[in-house]
Amino acid sequence: MKNQSTPTINQFVGLVKTNPFENSLEAIEQLAGSIVNDLNLNVVKKFSHTFSPKGITLIYILSESHLVIHTWPELGVIHIDLATCSFRTLEGFKKTLKHALYDYNNHSIRVKQIDIDKL
């Protein structure tokens, strides 16, 4: 039985393996924007860091929790972490990622839901 004093927390992690991709902050913000819009999330604040020579970390603080995207363009890897206190399903997250990454030449999209109750 779930503890009544514990909030609902859904956390999903996605690992995308793709061909090298445009690693501009604008492109990664478009990816994040697609995820946010598709899942009806609300951005409160955003932060980003561009690494030298490559790679970006983009963090959106959401009214529902957070969305974080890390990129390794030289390896063709994108890591996406979504935590939300509103109900979401693993299948819905996977569908959203497939939609958001439609223009990328994906080799694979692996997703996992973290079971907070087992932590």
N, C-alpha and C positions, 0 to 999 in steps of 0.2 A: 504494500500500500504506500502510495506517495505521501510524503510528509506535507501537510497542509500549509506549513510555513515556508516551503520551498517553491520558488516561482517556476513556471514552465520555461524550460530552456531547451531549444533545439539547436544543435550545432552540426554543421555539415562541412566536409572538407572535399575539395575537388583537386585532382592532379591531371593536368592536361599535357599531353605530349603531342607536339605539332611541328611542322616545318618551321625554320626560322621565320620570324614575324616582325612587323613594324613595332619597335619598342619605344615609341614616343609616349610621353605622358598623355597626350591627347587621345591616342589610340587605346591606352589602358583605361582612361576615364570613360571612353565610349563603351568599352566592355563592361565596366562597373555600372554605368548608367543603364545599360540594357538589363542587367541583373536586377538592379534596384527597381526599375520600372515594371519589369515582368512580375516581380514578387510583391509589388505595391509597398515598398519600404520607404522610410522617410529619413533622408540624410540631415543630420544636425550639424556636422562639421567634417571637413576632410583634410587629410595630411598626406604628403607624398615625399618620397626621397628618390632621387635618381643617382644611381651608383656609377662610379667611373671604373672601367670604361663602359660597362653595360649593366642593365638590370634596373628595375623600378619596384618600389614598394608603395602601394596606395592603400590608405586606410580611410574608411568612411565610418564615422561614429553615427549610428542610427538611433532613432528614438526607440527602436526595438532591440538594439545592441550594437553589433559591428559587422563590417565586411572588410576583409583584407585580401589584397592581391599582391603576390610576389612574382616577379618574372626573371627568368634566366634565358634570354633570347638566343644566346650562343649555343644553348643545349636544346632549344625548342621546348621549354618547360614553363608552365604557368601553374602556380599554386593558389587556390582560392579557398578562403575560410569564411564561413557565414555563421554567426551566432545570433539567434533571435528568440525573443520571449513570446512571439506570436506563433501559432501553430503552422508548421510547414511539413511536407512529406519528403522523403528521400527521392521518390519518383518525380515530384514537382521540382525539386532542386536540379535533378539530372536533366529534366526537360528544359528548364531555364538555361542551364549551361549550354546545352546543344543549340538552343536558339541564339544565345548571345555569341557563341563561337562559330556561327554558321559560315562566316567569311574566312575563317582560319582553315588551313588544310590539316585537320586533326588525324593523328594516328590513333589516339585513344583518349577517352575521358573516363577517369576512374573517380567514383564518388563514394563517400562513406559517411554514415551518420554516427556521431559520437553519442554513446548512451551515458548521459550524465548520471543517471541513477546507479550505474555500476562503478562510478569513481569513488 
